[in-house]
Amino acid sequence: MKTIIEPFRIKVVEPIRMTTPAERARLLAEAGYNVFLLRSEDVLLDLLTDSGTSAMSAEQWAGMMRGDEAYAGSPSWYRFEEAVQEIFGFEHVIPTHQGRAAERILFSTLCGPGDIVPSNTHFDTTRANVEAVGARALDIPIPEGLRPQDPHPFKGNLDTDRLEALFREHGAERIPLVMLTLTNNSGGGQPVSLANVRAVSELCRAHGVPLYIDACRFAENAFLIRLREEGQAERGVPEIVREIFSLAEGCTMSAKKDGLANIGGFVATRDPALARRQRNLLILTEGFPTYGGLAGRDLEAIAIGLREVLDHDYLEYRLASVRYLGERIAAGGVPIVEPPGGHAVYIDAAGFLPQVAPLELPGQTLVAELYLEGGIRGVEVGTVMFGRRDPETGEESPAPMELVRLALPRRVYTQSHVDYMVEAILAFAGRRDEVGGFRFTHQEPVLRHFTARFEPLYPFDEGTSSTGL
């Protein structure tokens, strides 16, 4: 059959509270035009993130009932450890309450002041944790990765020529590890090819530098390898996953993405001495090494979710939903990062709103307008998130790209929800020439996008909504 359907049935439903444009205009103003500060009950379709927002399966809920809450040595821990070892192949597994805790432990034990950590592109918390220990987070994506409309199938790849140059310039002494993010979230949710993982791994091993993988969306990346990379179409996703991680020395993961769970994560490694240091740090801030800040029921949900996410039918449906949203709005004239990736559609806000200068925050403008138009909450991935503000002069530097991410939670929304997203986005597209920009009224020095407040530089009220949805 040509039609790809959701490979599940709905057993429990949650009501969505409908709102009007007038309500949404008021709520946005009260939140300082930062959608992070909205109440979730005031959001019709929440595409802010796919992290921790998945709908869990009947088997996961059953596993949660089985969860054992012993402080040490719970059977839930051993099932979790077995699943991670089986899928990823790393002997030493350290559980954490979520991915950023795994990042903190990794960088705190491997990095120090003056170090350089290259990556295809660091995401926000990864970059913050690198910089928190005094190291420099350096992005070296391939050139195609910075061109939203370029059709390159693996725009998440790391530029190996630039990595080789870094090794020659600084030596292994200044580069404690290389990080590959699968998929490349900050770069438009684009996948990394198996060939690129192999090439990066070969370079790292030649220079004696460990390769670590941010495994948040490992299954989606593996399925895109199967779809797009020559010679991979006949391989199963679990086989591709095993090869990817055989090329690395360890990984971090937020299980809130491809773990299909609402909380949790881990850091894993082949190095027993490093694992010992990481467990000691874990005990200090997260908990005992067999729970790491998680309840036994959460360990159970992750162990089951890591296996469920490898299912071919699920991944086919998942990527088809994202592709459908991207292709429909692109056909309506909305510029997106091409081709659509695995977990989200990224709108090229700079191309969509050319009249809004980068320092007038086109991504933030689009985020606010999509909420006003249809109650859709997305997230800015541009100058608000990745721009740089000089602490002494206050001068702002824009980000390389101005994107808005529409991240689809896993197993949550149906086809009609996606059709509504398309309708609302295209409705705003019809009046996009009328909007201006935004400016900061408050920002913190670290991860400012979570708590910043803004004000519009143009008239912004419910009268600008074209649909009244």
C-alpha positions as CSV (number, residue, x, y, z in Angstrom):
1,M,0.0,0.0,0.0
2,K,1.2,3.6,-0.7
3,T,-0.5,5.1,2.3
4,I,1.7,4.8,5.5
5,I,-0.5,4.6,8.6
6,E,0.3,5.0,12.2
7,P,1.5,1.6,13.3
8,F,-0.5,1.7,16.6
9,R,-4.0,2.2,18.0
10,I,-5.0,4.9,20.5
11,K,-6.0,3.6,23.9
12,V,-5.9,6.8,26.0
13,V,-6.7,10.4,24.9
14,E,-5.9,13.8,26.4
15,P,-8.1,16.8,25.6
16,I,-6.7,19.9,23.8
17,R,-8.0,23.2,25.0
18,M,-9.0,25.4,22.1
19,T,-7.9,29.1,22.2
20,T,-8.7,32.1,20.1
21,P,-6.2,34.5,18.5
22,A,-7.2,37.2,21.0
23,E,-6.4,34.8,23.9
24,R,-3.1,33.9,22.4
25,A,-2.1,37.5,21.8
26,R,-2.7,38.2,25.5
27,L,-0.9,35.1,26.7
28,L,2.1,35.8,24.5
29,A,2.4,39.4,25.9
30,E,2.2,38.1,29.5
31,A,5.0,35.6,28.7
32,G,7.2,38.3,27.3
33,Y,6.7,36.8,23.8
34,N,8.8,33.7,24.8
35,V,6.9,30.6,24.1
36,F,9.0,28.7,26.7
37,L,7.1,30.7,29.3
38,L,3.6,29.7,28.2
39,R,1.5,27.2,30.1
40,S,1.3,24.0,28.1
41,E,-2.4,23.9,28.5
42,D,-2.6,27.1,26.4
43,V,-0.8,25.4,23.5
44,L,-2.9,23.6,20.8
45,L,-0.1,21.7,19.1
46,D,3.2,21.6,21.0
47,L,6.2,21.3,18.7
48,L,8.6,23.0,21.1
49,T,10.5,19.8,21.4
50,D,10.5,16.1,20.9
51,S,12.4,15.6,24.2
52,G,10.4,13.8,26.8
53,T,7.1,14.4,25.0
54,S,6.6,10.9,23.5
55,A,3.5,8.8,24.1
56,M,4.6,5.6,25.8
57,S,3.4,2.2,24.7
58,A,1.3,-0.3,26.6
59,E,4.4,-2.4,27.1
60,Q,6.2,0.6,28.6
61,W,3.4,1.3,31.0
62,A,3.3,-2.3,32.0
63,G,7.1,-2.2,32.6
64,M,6.6,0.8,34.8
65,M,4.4,-1.2,37.1
66,R,7.1,-3.7,37.3
67,G,9.7,-1.1,38.3
68,D,11.6,-1.9,41.4
69,E,12.6,1.1,43.6
70,A,15.5,-0.5,45.5
71,Y,18.2,2.1,46.1
72,A,21.0,-0.3,45.0
73,G,21.0,-3.3,42.6
74,S,17.4,-3.1,41.4
75,P,16.4,-5.6,38.7
76,S,15.1,-2.6,36.8
77,W,18.7,-1.3,36.6
78,Y,20.0,-4.6,35.2
79,R,17.3,-4.7,32.5
80,F,18.2,-1.1,31.6
81,E,22.0,-1.9,31.5
82,E,21.4,-5.0,29.4
83,A,19.4,-3.1,26.8
84,V,22.0,-0.4,26.5
85,Q,24.9,-2.9,26.2
86,E,23.0,-5.0,23.7
87,I,22.1,-2.1,21.4
88,F,25.1,0.2,21.7
89,G,27.9,-2.3,22.6
90,F,29.5,-0.3,25.4
91,E,30.4,-2.3,28.6
92,H,30.2,0.6,31.1
93,V,26.8,2.3,31.4
94,I,26.2,5.2,33.8
95,P,22.5,6.2,34.1
96,T,21.6,9.9,34.5
97,H,18.3,11.8,34.9
98,Q,18.6,13.2,31.4
99,G,21.0,14.0,28.6
100,R,22.5,17.2,29.9
101,A,23.6,15.4,33.1
102,A,25.4,12.8,30.9
103,E,27.1,15.7,29.1
104,R,28.2,17.4,32.3
105,I,29.7,14.1,33.6
106,L,31.5,13.4,30.2
107,F,33.0,16.9,29.8
108,S,33.8,17.3,33.5
109,T,35.9,14.1,33.4
110,L,37.6,14.6,30.0
111,C,37.9,18.4,29.4
112,G,39.5,21.4,31.0
113,P,40.4,25.0,30.3
114,G,41.8,25.7,26.9
115,D,40.7,22.4,25.4
116,I,38.8,22.3,22.0
117,V,35.9,19.9,21.4
118,P,35.0,19.7,17.7
119,S,31.6,18.6,16.6
120,N,29.4,18.5,13.5
121,T,27.3,21.0,15.5
122,H,26.9,21.2,19.3
123,F,23.4,21.7,20.6
124,D,22.6,24.3,23.3
125,T,23.1,22.2,26.5
126,T,26.1,20.4,24.9
127,R,27.8,23.7,24.1
128,A,27.0,25.1,27.6
129,N,28.5,22.1,29.3
130,V,31.7,22.2,27.3
131,E,32.1,25.9,28.0
132,A,31.2,25.4,31.7
133,V,34.6,23.5,32.2
134,G,36.5,26.2,30.3
135,A,36.8,24.4,27.0
136,R,35.8,25.6,23.5
137,A,32.9,24.0,21.7
138,L,33.8,24.2,18.0
139,D,31.3,23.5,15.2
140,I,32.8,22.1,11.9
141,P,29.8,20.9,9.8
142,I,30.3,20.4,6.0
143,P,29.6,23.6,4.0
144,E,26.3,22.1,2.7
145,G,25.1,21.9,6.2
146,L,24.9,25.7,6.4
147,R,22.8,26.1,3.2
148,P,19.2,25.4,4.1
149,Q,18.0,24.6,0.5
150,D,20.9,22.4,-0.5
151,P,19.5,18.9,-1.2
152,H,22.6,17.0,0.1
153,P,21.3,13.8,1.8
154,F,23.7,13.9,4.8
155,K,24.1,17.6,5.7
156,G,24.7,16.6,9.3
157,N,28.2,15.3,8.4
158,L,31.3,16.6,10.1
159,D,33.9,18.3,7.8
160,T,36.8,15.8,8.0
161,D,39.3,18.1,6.2
162,R,38.7,20.7,8.9
163,L,39.1,18.1,11.6
164,E,42.4,16.9,10.2
165,A,43.6,20.6,10.1
166,L,42.6,20.9,13.8
167,F,44.6,17.9,14.7
168,R,47.6,19.2,12.8
169,E,47.3,22.7,14.4
170,H,46.6,21.7,18.0
171,G,47.6,18.1,18.4
172,A,45.8,15.5,20.5
173,E,46.8,17.4,23.7
174,R,44.3,20.2,23.1
175,I,41.5,18.0,21.7
176,P,40.3,15.6,24.4
177,L,37.5,14.2,22.3
178,V,35.4,14.7,19.2
179,M,31.6,14.7,19.4
180,L,29.2,13.6,16.6
181,T,25.6,14.4,17.1
182,L,23.1,12.0,15.5
183,T,21.1,13.5,14.0
184,N,22.5,17.0,13.8
185,N,19.8,18.9,15.7
186,S,21.2,22.4,15.5
187,G,22.0,21.9,11.8
188,G,18.4,21.3,10.9
189,G,17.9,17.7,12.1
190,Q,20.0,16.4,9.3
191,P,21.5,12.9,9.4
192,V,25.2,11.8,9.5
193,S,26.2,9.2,7.0
194,L,27.8,5.9,8.0
195,A,30.7,6.8,5.7
196,N,31.2,10.0,7.6
197,V,31.2,8.2,11.0
198,R,33.8,5.8,9.6
199,A,36.0,8.6,8.4
200,V,35.8,10.6,11.6
201,S,36.5,7.5,13.6
202,E,39.6,6.7,11.5
203,L,40.9,10.2,12.0
204,C,40.3,10.1,15.7
205,R,42.0,6.7,16.2
206,A,45.0,7.8,14.1
207,H,45.5,10.7,16.5
208,G,44.7,8.8,19.6
209,V,41.6,11.0,20.4
210,P,38.3,9.3,21.5
211,L,35.2,9.7,19.4
212,Y,31.9,10.1,21.4
213,I,28.5,10.2,19.9
214,D,25.5,12.1,21.1
215,A,23.0,9.3,20.5
216,C,19.7,11.2,21.1
217,R,18.2,10.3,17.8
218,F,20.3,7.3,16.8
219,A,17.5,5.2,15.4
220,E,16.2,8.0,13.2
221,N,19.7,8.6,11.9
222,A,20.2,4.9,11.2
223,F,16.9,4.7,9.3
224,L,17.9,7.7,7.2
225,I,21.2,5.9,6.4
226,R,19.2,2.9,5.3
227,L,17.0,5.1,3.1
228,R,19.7,7.4,1.6
229,E,23.1,5.8,1.7
230,E,24.4,3.6,-1.1
231,G,24.8,0.0,0.0
232,Q,22.7,0.2,3.1
233,A,19.1,-0.4,1.8
234,E,19.2,-4.1,2.6
235,R,20.5,-3.8,6.2
236,G,18.3,-3.7,9.2
237,V,18.4,-0.7,11.5
238,P,19.8,-2.6,14.5
239,E,22.7,-3.8,12.4
240,I,23.4,-0.2,11.2
241,V,23.2,1.0,14.8
242,R,25.7,-1.6,16.0
243,E,28.2,-0.6,13.3
244,I,27.9,3.1,14.1
245,F,28.6,2.6,17.8
246,S,31.4,0.1,17.1
247,L,33.3,3.1,15.6
248,A,33.1,5.2,18.8
249,E,34.7,5.0,22.3
250,G,31.5,6.0,24.0
251,C,28.3,8.0,23.9
252,T,25.9,10.2,25.7
253,M,22.1,10.0,25.3
254,S,19.0,11.7,26.3
255,A,16.5,8.8,26.4
256,K,13.8,11.5,26.2
257,K,14.2,11.3,22.4
258,D,14.8,7.9,20.8
259,G,14.5,6.2,24.2
260,L,10.7,6.9,23.8
261,A,10.7,7.9,27.5
262,N,9.6,11.0,29.4
263,I,12.8,11.3,31.5
264,G,16.3,9.7,31.7
265,G,19.6,9.3,29.9
266,F,23.1,7.8,30.2
267,V,26.7,8.1,29.4
268,A,28.5,4.9,28.2
269,T,32.1,4.1,27.5
270,R,34.6,1.3,26.8
271,D,37.2,2.8,29.2
272,P,37.0,1.2,32.7
273,A,39.2,3.8,34.3
274,L,37.1,6.7,32.9
275,A,33.9,4.9,33.9
276,R,35.1,4.7,37.5
277,R,35.7,8.5,37.6
278,Q,32.4,9.1,36.1
279,R,30.6,6.9,38.6
280,N,32.2,8.8,41.4
281,L,31.0,12.1,40.0
282,L,27.5,10.5,39.4
283,I,27.3,9.6,43.1
284,L,28.2,13.2,44.1
285,T,25.3,14.8,42.1
286,E,22.9,12.3,40.6
287,G,22.7,9.2,42.8
288,F,23.9,5.7,43.2
289,P,25.3,4.1,40.0
290,T,22.4,1.7,39.6
291,Y,19.8,4.4,39.5
292,G,21.5,7.7,38.6
293,G,18.7,10.0,39.6
294,L,16.0,7.8,38.0
295,A,13.2,5.8,39.5
296,G,13.2,2.1,38.8
297,R,10.0,2.6,36.7
298,D,11.9,5.1,34.5
299,L,14.7,2.6,33.9
300,E,12.1,0.0,32.8
301,A,10.4,2.5,30.4
302,I,13.8,3.3,28.8
303,A,14.9,-0.3,28.5
304,I,11.7,-1.1,26.6
305,G,11.7,2.1,24.6
306,L,15.2,1.6,23.3
307,R,14.1,-1.7,21.7
308,E,10.7,-0.4,20.4
309,V,12.4,2.6,18.6
310,L,14.3,0.2,16.4
311,D,11.0,-1.2,14.8
312,H,11.0,-0.7,11.1
313,D,7.3,0.1,10.8
314,Y,7.5,2.7,13.6
315,L,10.5,4.4,12.0
316,E,8.9,4.4,8.5
317,Y,5.8,6.1,9.9
318,R,7.8,8.5,12.0
319,L,9.9,9.8,9.1
320,A,6.9,9.8,6.7
321,S,5.0,12.2,9.1
322,V,8.0,14.6,9.2
323,R,8.5,14.4,5.5
324,Y,4.8,15.0,4.8
325,L,4.8,18.2,6.9
326,G,8.0,19.5,5.3
327,E,6.9,18.8,1.7
328,R,3.4,20.3,2.1
329,I,4.6,23.6,3.5
330,A,7.5,23.7,1.0
331,A,5.1,23.3,-1.8
332,G,3.2,26.3,-0.4
333,G,6.3,28.5,-0.7
334,V,7.7,28.1,2.8
335,P,11.5,27.7,2.7
336,I,12.7,24.8,4.9
337,V,15.9,23.0,5.5
338,E,16.0,20.4,2.7
339,P,15.5,17.5,2.7
340,P,13.3,17.0,5.8
341,G,15.1,15.0,8.6
342,G,13.9,12.6,11.2
343,H,12.4,14.4,14.1
344,A,11.5,17.9,12.9
345,V,10.9,20.3,10.1
346,Y,13.1,23.4,10.2
347,I,11.8,26.6,8.6
348,D,14.4,28.9,7.2
349,A,13.2,32.0,9.0
350,A,15.8,34.3,7.3
351,G,14.5,33.2,3.9
352,F,10.9,33.3,5.0
353,L,11.0,36.8,6.5
354,P,13.7,38.6,4.5
355,Q,12.5,42.0,5.7
356,V,13.6,41.1,9.3
357,A,17.3,41.6,9.9
358,P,19.2,38.9,11.9
359,L,19.5,41.1,15.0
360,E,15.8,41.8,14.9
361,L,15.3,38.1,15.4
362,P,13.4,36.6,12.5
363,G,13.2,33.2,14.1
364,Q,11.6,34.6,17.3
365,T,9.2,36.6,15.1
366,L,8.1,33.5,13.3
367,V,7.7,31.5,16.6
368,A,5.4,34.2,18.0
369,E,3.4,34.5,14.8
370,L,2.8,30.7,14.5
371,Y,1.5,30.6,18.0
372,L,-0.8,33.6,17.3
373,E,-2.0,32.1,14.0
374,G,-2.7,28.5,15.1
375,G,-1.7,27.9,18.7
376,I,1.4,26.1,17.5
377,R,4.5,26.2,19.7
378,G,7.8,25.9,17.9
379,V,11.3,26.9,18.9
380,E,13.8,29.4,17.6
381,V,17.2,27.9,16.5
382,G,19.0,31.0,15.5
383,T,20.3,34.2,17.0
384,V,18.3,33.9,20.2
385,M,19.7,30.4,20.9
386,F,23.1,30.6,19.3
387,G,24.0,34.3,18.8
388,R,26.8,35.8,20.9
389,R,26.6,38.8,23.1
390,D,29.8,40.5,24.2
391,P,29.6,40.8,28.0
392,E,31.6,44.1,28.0
393,T,30.2,46.0,25.0
394,G,26.8,44.3,24.7
395,E,27.3,43.9,21.0
396,E,25.4,41.1,19.5
397,S,26.7,38.7,16.8
398,P,24.0,36.7,14.8
399,A,24.0,32.9,14.4
400,P,25.0,31.3,11.1
401,M,21.4,30.3,10.3
402,E,18.0,31.6,11.4
403,L,15.8,28.6,11.8
404,V,12.5,27.7,13.5
405,R,12.2,24.0,14.5
406,L,8.9,22.2,14.5
407,A,9.7,19.1,16.5
408,L,7.0,16.3,16.3
409,P,6.6,14.4,19.5
410,R,6.7,10.6,18.9
411,R,3.4,8.7,18.7
412,V,1.4,11.8,19.9
413,Y,-0.3,13.6,16.9
414,T,-2.4,12.1,14.1
415,Q,-2.5,13.0,10.4
416,S,-5.3,15.5,10.9
417,H,-3.1,17.4,13.4
418,V,-0.3,17.5,10.8
419,D,-2.8,18.8,8.2
420,Y,-3.8,21.6,10.7
421,M,-0.1,22.5,11.1
422,V,0.1,22.9,7.3
423,E,-3.0,25.0,7.2
424,A,-1.9,27.4,9.9
425,I,1.7,27.8,8.6
426,L,0.4,28.5,5.0
427,A,-2.2,30.9,6.4
428,F,0.6,32.9,8.1
429,A,2.7,32.7,4.9
430,G,-0.1,34.7,3.2
431,R,0.6,37.7,5.5
432,R,4.3,37.4,6.2
433,D,5.2,40.6,4.5
434,E,3.3,42.6,7.2
435,V,5.4,41.6,10.1
436,G,8.5,43.2,11.6
437,G,11.0,41.9,14.2
438,F,11.5,41.6,17.9
439,R,14.1,42.8,20.4
440,F,15.3,41.5,23.8
441,T,14.0,43.2,27.0
442,H,15.7,40.7,29.3
443,Q,18.3,37.9,28.8
444,E,20.5,35.8,31.0
445,P,24.2,35.1,30.3
446,V,23.8,31.3,29.8
447,L,21.1,29.5,27.8
448,R,19.2,32.7,27.5
449,H,16.5,31.4,25.2
450,F,14.8,29.5,28.0
451,T,14.0,32.6,30.1
452,A,14.5,35.7,27.8
453,R,11.7,38.2,27.3
454,F,11.1,40.2,24.2
455,E,8.9,42.9,22.7
456,P,7.7,43.3,19.1
457,L,9.0,46.1,16.8
458,Y,5.7,46.2,15.0
459,P,2.0,46.1,15.9
460,F,1.3,42.6,17.2
461,D,-2.3,41.6,18.1
462,E,-5.0,39.2,17.3
463,G,-6.1,41.3,14.4
464,T,-3.1,40.1,12.4
465,S,-4.2,36.5,12.5
466,S,-5.7,35.6,9.1
467,T,-7.5,32.5,10.0
468,G,-9.1,32.9,13.4
469,L,-8.3,29.3,14.1
